[in-house]
Amino acid sequence: MKQYFKVGLKVERDVEDSKGRLKTKVVREEYLVDAVTPTEAEAKINKHLEGSMETFEVTTITLTKILEVV
């Protein structure tokens, strides 16, 4: 049976403000991951985002009650 985990991340992004200065903004993102264990879900997120220019941190991994993605 498939299991889906909701993986929450904190992502640091450099954004330009109205005066043209770069600021680091922290945003939260969520991903739905098909995995057997929370460890596998985290590994899949790390692989998916490797090579990204943004700094990210996994903050939560929660097993969902989703039965199927159609």
C-alpha positions, -999 to 999 in steps of 0.1 A, spaced: 0 0 0 13 35 -9 18 60 18 21 98 14 40 121 36 36 159 39 71 173 41 74 209 54 104 230 46 118 264 55 134 279 24 157 309 24 154 330 -8 172 362 -18 147 388 -29 151 424 -41 132 450 -21 117 482 -36 150 500 -32 170 474 -51 186 458 -20 189 421 -16 171 407 14 169 371 26 133 360 30 123 328 47 92 310 33 75 278 42 68 252 15 51 218 16 56 188 -6 36 156 -9 60 126 -11 52 90 -19 74 70 5 74 40 28 91 58 58 97 93 69 134 88 63 128 79 27 105 109 23 133 132 36 158 115 13 135 120 -17 131 157 -9 169 162 -5 174 145 -39 146 165 -56 161 198 -44 198 190 -47 216 216 -69 191 242 -59 206 276 -52 183 280 -22 191 269 14 164 247 28 157 228 60 132 200 65 110 211 95 82 185 95 73 151 81 37 140 86 20 108 75 -12 118 56 -45 100 53 -44 104 15 -54 70 0 -46 78 -37 -35 106 -60 -57 105 -91 
